[in-house]
Structures are given as C-alpha cells and as structure tokens.
Amino acid sequence: MKLTDNVHILKWVDEMAALTKPEKIVWIDGSEEQLEQLRAEAMGTGELIKLNEEKLPGCYLHRSDVNDVARVEDRTFICSKRQEDAGPTNNWMDPQEMYKKLYEIFDGSMKGRTMYVIPYSMGVVGSDFAKYGIELTDSIYVVVSMAIMTRIGTKVLDAIGDNADYIKGLHSKAQLDPEKRYIVHFPEDNTIMSVNSGYGGNVLLGKKCFALRIASTLGRKEDWMAEHMLILGVENPQGEIRYVCGAFPSACGKTNLAMLIPPEAYREKGWKCWTVGDDIAWLRIGPDGRLWAVNPENGFFGVAPGTSAKSNPNALAATKKNTIFTNVVHNLDDNTVWWEGMDKNPPKNAENWKGEKWDCTDGSKGAHPNSRFTAPAVNCPCISPEFESKTGVPISAIIFGGRRAKTAPLVYQSRDWNHGVFVGSIMASETTAAATGKVGVVRRDPMAMRPFCGYNMGDYWQHWLDMGAKLSNPPKIFNVNWFRTDDEGNFEWPGFGDNLRVVEWILGRCFGEKDAVETELGYEPKPEDINLEGVDVTLDTVKDILGVDKELWLEECKGIREYYAQFGDKLPKKLAQELDDLEARLKK
C-alpha cells in the first residue's frame, strides 16, 4: 500500500522498481507492529538472530558477509559534473558514465526480493534543521537499523508533503560482489546509490552518505555546516550548561569525549556532562549571531571492541536494549554477545563473528575489529535533555584533535576564527601499530572530514572562512592532543574522564574566566590553570606536554605545504597566509 500521493516520490519509486525488478514493494510506516513483523521474517532467514530477552531485551545479532565489514573509501565516489568540484581527496567519475555503470549492476538486482521504501528524517521532523530522504532497499537489516538511526515513517511523508525536496537513496545487496561494490553520491541530483554491500556504514544511507557528504554540499549552498563532530554539554556546579563541538579522526577518543564521565573530584562538586551527539553535527547561524548545533541522527553506530564498563560505561549502557549487534561474538551459553575489550571473561562456548565455533584460547579474534552496535540514543544514561530540541544548542567552543606523540601540545586556542580554520585544516594523526606496519606516519584529516566532504576540500575551507565572516558571535576554536608520550613511549596525560580538566579551561576561555599565555601556535593555559585535583599528574608533566618544539613544528610546516599544494588555486589565500605567519613566528 502506498503511503503518499507525492507524484515526485511515486514516479521515482516506480522507475527504480522497473530497474531493480523486485517481487513486491513494501512501504515502511514506522509502526512498531510492522517492524516486529520484519524482524520475525529476518529471524526466519537468519539475517537476524534474536538474543536473550531477559538480559538483552529487544536485541539482535546480525552478521555481514565476510568480505563486507567496513566502509570502502576506494569504492566511494562523488560524481559532480566537474571533476574539480569533487577535488583531489575524493574519487570522481563523470555522472552519466557512473549512472550507466550503476544501472547495469542494479538491473534486476532485487528479483525475487522485496523492495522496502523507507521515508526518513535527519533531525527532528518538522524542525528548521530537518532534511528528508527516501531510501529504497532490499535488506530488512537496513530497515530495522534505519528505524534506530533516523526518524522514519508516515510522519516524514507528511512533512515532505507534495514537495520534490528530498534526498533519493537506492540500495541493493545485489550479489554482494566486492568487484561491483559502489557507494556513489550525485550531489547535483541529491541522489545516493549503494550496491553490493550489506555493511551498515555503506548502506544506512542517512548516515555518512546523506548527513555528511550530501549535507555538506547542501550546507555550502544554504549557509550552514554539516560536520563530523560530537556535541557535548558540560554542566558546571552553578547549573550552567555550556556546549562544545569536537572533531577527531578515528581512534582519537571521540565517542569517549561525547559520553564523558567527569572525574570523581569533579562529580563531587556537581559537574555533569550531557551527550547531544557522538558523530555528526549540523550547525546554523542563530538570530543571536552564534552557531547552533543539532545531531541529525537518532542513534549510535558505535565500534564494539574496546567498549567496556571501564572505557565508556555510557556507551555500553546504551546497548542493553533494542540494539542490533553486528559481527561480534555470540555467547551460546546464555545467548548474549561479547567482544574483545568488553571484559576479561571471553565465553567458553561461542561462535565468532563469522558464525564459526570459536575457542577463546587459540589467539584468534572473536569479534571483527570493526564490529558494531546500532543503539537508540535515548538508551544513553547521559543523553542531553536538549536531544530532541528543534532549535539545537548554542556552541561556545569547537575542539579539533589528533593523535601526535610529540608535535601538538595538550591544548592551545587559535588566535581568531580564520586562524582556527587553519588549525582545523592541518589536523593530522600518526598511525598506530594496530593500523599499519609503519608507525608514526602522519595522515592529514582536515576537520576529520577527509572521507566525508562531498566537494572540493579547498572550497570547503573557504566555506568555513565565509561562515566565520557571517558570525557576529563565533565559537572559539581549540586544538587538543591527549596522546603526548614521554621518551619511553608512555602516554603522559591520563585521558578519558580527565579530559574534562582541559575542557574546563577551554570553556573558561570562552567566557573570559581563564588566563592564557601566547605561544607560536596560539594561546595556551598557564600550567597551574589545569585543575589537577585528584589526578596523578604533576605540574612538571603538564609543563612538558604544553611545550612547543620549534624544530618539530618547522618540519610540520613543510608537511603542511606539501599537503596544501594539491589544492592549487582552490587553497584559500587566508590559509596560505596563516602558514607563512606560523613559520615566521617559529623562526623568530
């Protein structure tokens, strides 16, 4: 049964059905009754495994194909009409050529299957921030995951009305052929196509595909920003809640900061932290000249390994009901799940992420390193009371961060907005032993958007500069590095909840409550202004990790120049000037 009379939607659904040739079409109305029927159907085919209803109510295990376990950056394309609009950091193909290629792969790809039509909203339905999409898919896993990650159903169709203003998304598992796997964005057509994958990051089209790659291009046109950022509210003992956004490449503590638990000495005084978002922020200029942010998502798509009661109790608590686990260990004794880093008690009678009998003593990993949980945001114990706000929250600070052993200090503040854009544009992390054979290789990831920017990164930086010019009350911009090491390679800063000590100084700077000293990089705290009550860190250590090594930074400038060179005349002149100015200060 069709749920809308919108001729634009109906025509497009008919065209895509004629292409993919499904046996039947089912419209998703968002009701729990319909979703429950689909889960039961997926249990019958083995697509979902129902878990222990007493210990994990409403939870399921899903296994993706063994060759389909992560985002595929080399198969992800931005197909703008002109290659220069996609830029040097994106894969590009001529849109007509790509459509032809994709239509051949999609032809008959849903034969014998059901096509599900999912109307979904990024953001609270009916709010100024909300953007709507329709995803067509042949996967029940996608339907039930989108029901967690976004707001779905008839209320979305009501909000679209007769409008043609929605994002089209077509997904088919097809044959799960990795050689014909493509995740493609057509920004000028507001269209996303994903084929031959079943893994969440490639097929939940509301997530990175819409909320970052397509939304970043929309934001540039419409004067707002779609960013790969957490949104955190920090409540001080006076009851004031101040909000920060933070952008961090993977493995740099983003989720832990988003769900921060204050250290005991802070908790005793009444400090609290509130999660608005863990991954994506959409930012608009408010009538007060400030940036206001919403999290367009409705759930968390988190990495399971390493998530524990010690590392991130709030994230773990969020997975205790109505959650889908992907590619984790199945504990057959009590029909629950496990992964490396959850605790020190791997199950004795279990299946690994591939569904094979698993012996925890043989040295093999039980869960895939990129195994996931898809959990409703409302499950999180520290979810912000502003999570459903239609206006969003006002942002006082933007925090950039990476993983650097020696270069970047613990924290510094940019001189102004333009300098802050420069700081974000040079963001980098050093590879760890887990990632590659080579350790310490610098990977540049500007604003943590390198894999997610839907257009030329040079134009993206210019958009940041333009937004700053329109803000009468811009957030202050900071850079942090929780990963400074001593000469033996040990981390000098404890990280996790203790990062609030740095965030306290950051917010103090935003509200004129904290001092700073000027360095070549920007403004740094006086070491004694970082509160060390209740933590085993000395003032001398803080002095050390706030240090700026001029020789290292002059080397860094060379690396930045090389990186900037690929953008040619798309590099904003203001950023080139910021680099020259930094080099001059270091040589002084």
C-alpha positions in Angstrom: 0.0 0.0 0.0 1.4 3.4 -1.0 1.6 5.9 1.9 1.8 9.1 -0.2 0.3 10.9 -3.2 3.5 12.8 -3.8 3.9 12.4 -7.6 7.7 13.0 -7.4 8.2 10.2 -4.9 5.8 7.8 -6.7 7.4 8.4 -10.1 10.9 7.8 -8.7 9.9 4.6 -6.8 8.2 3.2 -10.0 11.4 4.0 -12.0 13.7 2.3 -9.5 11.3 -0.7 -9.2 11.3 -1.1 -13.0 15.1 -1.1 -12.9 15.7 -3.5 -9.9 12.6 -5.7 -10.6 11.5 -6.6 -7.0 8.8 -9.2 -6.4 6.9 -6.8 -4.3 7.1 -3.3 -2.7 6.5 -2.6 1.0 6.2 1.0 2.3 7.6 1.5 5.8 5.1 3.3 8.0 7.3 3.4 11.1 5.0 1.4 13.3 6.4 -1.0 15.9 3.9 -3.6 14.6 5.4 -3.5 11.1 9.0 -3.5 12.3 8.3 -6.5 14.6 6.9 -8.4 11.6 10.0 -7.6 9.6 12.3 -8.7 12.5 10.4 -12.0 12.7 10.9 -12.5 8.9 14.6 -11.8 9.2 14.9 -14.3 12.0 13.4 -16.9 9.7 16.1 -16.3 7.1 18.9 -16.0 9.6 19.5 -12.3 8.7 18.9 -11.5 12.4 19.4 -13.7 15.5 17.2 -12.9 18.5 19.2 -12.6 21.7 18.4 -13.3 25.3 15.2 -11.4 26.0 15.9 -11.1 29.8 19.5 -9.9 29.6 19.3 -8.0 26.3 15.6 -7.2 25.6 14.7 -6.3 22.0 18.3 -7.0 20.9 19.5 -8.9 17.8 22.8 -10.2 16.3 23.5 -9.6 12.6 26.4 -10.9 10.6 27.5 -9.2 7.4 29.3 -11.0 4.6 32.9 -11.8 5.4 34.1 -9.6 2.5 31.9 -6.7 3.6 32.9 -5.5 7.0 33.8 -1.8 6.7 33.4 1.4 4.8 35.1 1.2 1.4 36.8 4.5 0.7 38.3 3.3 -2.6 34.8 2.4 -3.9 33.1 5.6 -2.6 32.6 8.3 -5.3 31.5 11.9 -5.5 30.1 12.3 -9.1 29.7 16.1 -9.6 29.6 17.3 -13.2 33.1 18.8 -13.0 36.0 16.8 -11.5 37.4 19.9 -9.9 34.2 20.3 -7.8 34.9 16.8 -6.2 38.5 17.8 -5.5 41.7 15.8 -5.1 40.6 14.0 -1.9 37.5 12.3 -3.5 37.2 9.6 -6.1 35.3 11.0 -9.1 33.7 9.8 -12.3 31.5 11.6 -14.8 27.9 11.3 -13.6 26.5 10.0 -16.9 29.2 7.3 -17.1 28.6 6.3 -13.5 24.8 6.2 -13.8 25.3 3.9 -16.9 27.7 1.6 -14.9 25.3 1.5 -11.8 22.2 0.9 -13.8 23.8 -2.2 -15.4 24.6 -3.5 -11.9 21.2 -2.6 -10.4 19.3 -4.1 -13.4 17.2 -7.0 -11.9 19.2 -6.8 -8.6 16.0 -7.2 -6.5 14.5 -10.1 -8.5 12.7 -12.5 -6.1 13.1 -9.9 -3.2 11.1 -7.2 -1.6 11.8 -3.5 -2.1 11.3 -1.6 1.1 10.5 2.1 0.8 11.9 3.9 3.9 10.9 7.6 4.4 13.3 9.0 7.0 14.3 12.3 8.6 17.7 13.6 9.5 16.9 15.8 12.5 13.6 16.3 14.4 10.7 16.0 12.0 9.3 19.5 11.3 12.3 21.4 12.7 14.2 24.1 10.7 17.2 21.8 10.7 15.4 18.7 9.4 16.1 17.2 5.9 14.2 14.3 4.5 15.2 11.3 2.5 13.7 8.1 0.9 15.8 5.0 1.0 14.8 2.1 -1.2 16.5 -1.2 -0.1 16.2 -5.0 -0.3 17.6 -5.5 3.2 15.5 -5.9 6.3 18.7 -5.2 8.3 18.7 -1.8 6.7 15.1 -1.1 7.6 15.4 -2.0 11.2 18.7 -0.2 11.5 17.4 3.0 9.9 14.5 2.8 12.4 17.1 3.1 15.1 19.5 5.6 13.4 16.9 8.0 12.0 13.2 9.1 12.4 11.1 7.0 10.0 7.6 6.5 8.7 4.4 8.3 7.7 5.2 11.5 9.7 8.2 12.0 7.4 6.0 11.7 4.3 3.5 14.2 5.9 6.4 16.6 6.4 7.6 16.2 2.7 4.0 16.8 1.5 3.8 17.4 -2.2 7.4 18.6 -2.3 10.2 17.3 -4.6 12.8 18.4 -2.0 14.1 15.1 -0.6 17.2 13.0 -1.0 16.9 9.9 -3.1 18.7 6.8 -1.9 18.8 3.4 -3.7 20.5 0.4 -2.1 20.6 -3.2 -3.1 22.7 -6.0 -1.7 22.7 -7.5 -5.2 25.2 -10.4 -5.1 27.5 -8.7 -2.5 30.2 -8.8 -5.2 33.1 -6.7 -3.9 34.3 -6.1 -7.5 31.0 -4.4 -8.3 30.6 -2.6 -4.9 30.0 1.1 -5.2 28.8 3.8 -2.8 28.1 6.8 -5.0 26.9 10.4 -4.4 25.5 12.7 -7.1 25.4 16.0 -5.2 23.8 18.0 -8.0 20.9 15.4 -8.2 20.5 14.9 -4.4 20.9 11.2 -5.1 22.9 8.4 -3.4 23.3 4.9 -4.8 24.9 1.9 -2.9 25.2 -1.6 -4.4 26.7 -4.9 -3.5 27.2 -4.1 0.2 25.3 -5.0 3.3 27.6 -3.4 5.9 26.0 -0.5 7.8 28.5 2.2 7.0 27.9 1.6 3.3 24.1 1.0 3.3 22.5 3.1 6.1 22.3 6.0 3.6 21.2 8.5 6.2 24.5 8.3 8.0 27.8 9.4 6.3 26.3 9.4 2.8 23.4 11.9 3.5 24.3 13.5 6.8 27.9 14.4 5.7 28.6 14.0 2.0 25.3 15.3 0.6 24.6 17.6 3.6 28.0 19.3 3.3 27.2 20.3 -0.3 23.7 21.5 0.8 25.2 23.4 3.7 27.5 25.3 1.4 24.6 26.3 -0.8 22.3 27.2 2.1 24.8 28.8 4.5 25.1 26.1 7.2 27.6 23.4 8.0 27.4 19.6 8.2 30.4 18.4 10.3 31.9 15.1 11.5 31.6 16.3 15.1 30.4 15.3 18.6 28.2 17.7 20.6 28.8 17.7 24.3 27.1 19.8 27.1 29.1 20.5 30.2 27.2 21.4 33.3 29.2 23.3 36.0 28.4 23.4 39.7 26.4 26.6 39.2 24.0 24.6 36.9 25.0 26.4 33.7 25.3 24.1 30.6 27.8 25.1 28.0 28.2 23.3 24.7 31.2 22.3 22.6 31.6 20.5 19.3 34.6 18.3 18.7 36.1 16.8 15.5 38.5 13.9 15.9 39.8 11.3 13.4 39.1 7.6 14.3 40.9 6.2 17.3 41.3 9.6 18.9 38.7 9.3 21.7 35.7 11.0 20.0 33.0 8.7 21.4 34.6 8.7 24.9 34.6 12.5 24.9 31.0 12.6 23.6 29.9 10.5 26.6 32.4 11.9 29.1 32.0 11.0 32.8 33.6 13.6 35.0 36.4 12.6 37.3 35.3 11.9 40.9 36.7 15.2 42.3 34.5 17.0 39.7 31.4 14.8 40.3 31.5 15.5 44.0 31.3 19.3 43.2 28.3 18.8 40.9 29.9 18.7 37.4 27.8 16.8 34.8 28.2 16.0 31.1 25.4 15.6 28.6 25.6 13.9 25.2 23.8 15.7 22.3 25.6 13.8 19.6 28.6 11.4 19.2 29.3 11.6 15.5 27.6 14.3 13.4 26.6 18.0 13.9 24.6 20.2 11.7 25.3 23.9 12.5 23.3 27.0 11.6 23.7 30.7 12.5 21.1 31.7 15.1 19.4 35.1 15.4 21.9 35.9 18.1 24.9 35.5 15.8 26.0 32.3 17.4 26.4 28.8 15.9 23.6 26.5 16.9 24.0 22.7 16.5 21.8 19.6 16.3 22.7 16.0 16.0 20.7 14.9 12.9 20.9 11.2 13.9 18.6 9.3 16.3 21.0 6.5 17.4 24.6 5.5 17.8 26.5 3.3 15.3 29.5 2.6 17.5 32.6 0.4 17.3 32.1 -2.5 19.8 35.7 -3.7 20.5 37.2 -1.8 23.4 33.8 -0.5 24.6 33.6 -1.6 28.3 32.3 -0.6 31.7 35.7 1.0 32.3 36.4 2.8 28.9 32.8 4.0 28.2 30.1 2.9 30.6 27.5 5.2 29.0 28.0 3.6 25.5 27.9 0.1 27.0 24.6 1.0 28.9 23.1 2.3 25.6 23.5 -1.2 24.1 21.4 -3.0 26.8 18.1 -3.0 24.9 16.6 -2.6 21.4 20.1 -2.8 19.9 21.5 -4.6 16.8 25.0 -6.0 17.2 27.0 -6.7 14.0 29.9 -9.1 13.7 30.5 -9.7 17.4 30.9 -12.9 19.3 27.8 -14.9 20.0 27.9 -16.5 23.5 25.9 -19.7 23.1 25.6 -20.5 26.8 23.3 -17.6 27.6 22.5 -16.2 24.1 24.3 -12.9 24.6 27.2 -11.1 22.9 30.9 -10.4 23.7 33.8 -8.6 22.1 37.5 -8.0 22.8 37.9 -5.4 25.5 34.4 -5.8 26.9 35.8 -7.7 29.9 38.4 -10.3 30.7 36.0 -13.2 30.6 35.5 -14.5 27.0 32.8 -17.1 26.7 33.9 -20.7 26.5 31.0 -21.9 24.3 30.8 -19.4 21.5 30.7 -18.6 17.8 33.0 -15.9 16.3 31.8 -13.0 14.1 31.7 -15.4 11.1 29.4 -17.8 12.9 32.2 -20.4 13.3 32.8 -22.3 16.6 35.3 -20.2 18.4 37.9 -21.1 21.0 39.0 -18.0 23.0 42.3 -19.7 23.9 43.6 -20.1 20.3 44.7 -16.5 19.9 42.2 -15.6 17.2 39.9 -12.6 17.5 36.3 -13.5 18.2 34.7 -10.1 17.1 35.7 -8.3 14.0 37.9 -5.2 14.8 35.2 -3.0 13.1 32.2 -4.9 14.7 29.4 -2.5 15.6 26.4 -1.8 17.8 23.4 0.2 16.5 21.7 1.6 19.6 18.9 4.1 20.2 20.3 7.4 21.6 17.5 7.5 24.2 19.2 4.5 25.8 22.2 6.5 26.8 22.2 7.5 30.5 23.8 10.9 29.8 21.6 11.8 26.8 21.0 15.6 26.8 17.6 17.0 27.7 18.1 19.1 24.5 18.5 16.0 22.3 15.0 16.5 20.7 15.3 20.3 20.6 14.1 21.8 17.3 16.5 24.8 17.6 19.6 23.0 18.7 22.2 24.1 21.3 24.5 27.2 21.2 28.1 26.3 20.6 30.8 28.1 22.7 33.8 26.1 21.5 34.9 24.0 18.6 37.7 21.5 19.5 39.9 19.8 16.9 42.2 16.9 17.9 44.5 14.3 16.6 47.0 11.6 17.8 50.5 13.1 17.9 53.3 11.7 20.1 55.5 14.9 20.3 54.3 17.7 18.0 51.0 19.1 19.2 50.7 20.3 22.8 47.9 19.1 25.2 45.8 22.1 24.2 46.0 25.5 22.5 43.5 28.1 21.4 43.5 29.7 18.0 44.1 33.4 17.7 40.8 34.1 15.9 38.3 32.3 13.6 40.4 32.3 10.5 43.4 31.0 12.4 41.1 28.4 13.8 40.1 27.3 10.3 43.8 26.9 9.6 44.2 24.8 12.8 41.4 22.5 11.6 42.7 22.3 8.1 46.1 21.0 9.3 44.7 18.3 11.6 46.6 15.1 11.5 47.1 11.8 13.3 50.1 9.5 13.4 49.4 5.9 12.5 49.5 3.4 15.4 50.9 -0.2 15.3 47.4 -1.6 15.0 46.6 0.3 11.8 49.7 -0.4 9.6 53.1 -1.8 9.6 54.7 1.7 9.6 54.2 3.5 12.9 54.2 7.3 13.2 53.2 8.1 9.6 51.3 11.4 9.5 47.8 11.2 7.9 46.2 14.5 7.4 42.5 14.6 8.0 41.2 18.2 7.9 38.3 18.7 10.4 38.1 14.9 10.5 36.2 15.3 7.2 38.7 13.9 4.7 36.5 10.8 3.8 33.2 12.6 4.2 33.4 16.0 2.5 31.1 16.0 -0.5 33.0 18.5 -2.5 36.5 20.1 -3.0 38.2 20.5 0.3 39.6 23.8 -0.8 36.1 25.1 -1.3 35.1 23.5 2.0 37.8 25.6 3.8 36.6 28.7 2.0 33.0 27.9 3.2 34.3 27.8 6.8 36.0 31.2 6.3 32.8 32.6 4.8 30.7 31.3 7.7 33.0 33.0 10.2 32.6 36.3 8.4 28.8 36.0 8.9 29.0 35.1 12.7 28.8 38.1 15.0 29.5 35.8 18.0 31.6 32.9 16.7 32.7 30.0 18.9 36.4 30.0 19.9 38.4 27.3 18.2 40.9 25.0 20.0 43.2 22.1 19.3 43.8 19.2 21.8 46.1 16.2 21.9 45.5 13.6 24.5 48.3 11.4 23.2 51.6 13.1 24.0 54.2 10.5 25.0 57.4 10.5 27.1 60.8 9.2 25.8 59.7 5.6 26.7 56.5 5.9 24.6 54.2 6.1 27.6 51.2 8.5 27.5 51.8 11.5 29.8 48.1 12.5 30.1 45.5 10.1 31.5 42.8 10.9 29.0 39.2 9.6 29.3 37.2 11.5 32.1 40.3 13.5 33.0 39.9 15.3 29.6 37.2 17.4 31.4 40.1 19.2 33.1 41.2 20.6 29.7 37.6 21.2 28.6 37.1 23.2 31.8 39.9 25.5 30.7 38.6 25.7 27.2 35.1 26.8 28.4 36.7 29.2 30.8 38.5 30.9 27.9 35.2 31.2 26.0 33.6 33.0 29.0 36.6 35.2 30.0 37.2 33.2 33.2 40.7 31.8 32.4 44.1 33.3 31.6 46.4 32.2 28.8 49.9 32.7 27.6 50.8 33.4 23.9 53.0 30.9 22.1 54.0 30.5 18.4 50.9 28.2 17.9 48.3 30.3 19.7 47.1 30.7 23.3 48.0 28.0 25.9 47.0 27.6 29.5 49.3 28.5 32.3 50.2 25.0 33.6 48.7 25.9 37.1 45.4 26.7 35.4 44.8 23.0 34.6 43.0 21.6 37.6 45.0 18.6 38.9 42.9 17.8 42.0 42.5 14.0 42.4 44.7 13.0 39.4 48.2 11.5 39.4 49.8 14.1 37.1 52.4 16.6 38.2 52.7 20.2 37.3 56.0 19.4 35.6 54.3 16.9 33.4 51.7 19.5 32.4 54.5 22.0 31.6 56.2 19.3 29.4 53.0 18.4 27.4 52.3 22.1 26.8 55.7 22.6 25.3 56.2 23.7 21.7 59.2 22.2 19.9 60.1 24.7 17.2 62.2 22.3 15.2 59.4 19.8 15.0 57.0 22.5 14.0 59.2 23.8 11.3 59.2 20.2 9.9 55.5 20.2 10.3 55.2 23.3 8.2 57.0 21.6 5.3 54.4 18.7 5.5 51.5 21.2 5.5 52.9 23.0 2.5 53.1 19.6 0.6 49.6 18.8 1.6 48.2 22.2 0.6 50.0 22.1 -2.8 47.5 19.5 -4.2 44.6 22.0 -3.9 46.3 24.5 -6.3 44.4 27.8 -6.6 41.5 26.3 -4.6 43.5 26.8 -1.5 42.1 29.9 0.3 44.8 32.7 0.3 44.0 33.3 4.0 45.2 29.7 4.9 48.4 30.1 2.9 49.0 33.4 4.8 48.3 31.6 8.1 51.0 29.1 7.3 53.5 31.8 6.3 52.8 33.6 9.6 53.2 30.4 11.7 56.6 29.7 10.0 57.7 33.3 10.6 56.8 33.1 14.3 58.7 29.8 14.7 61.8 31.3 13.0 61.8 34.4 15.2 
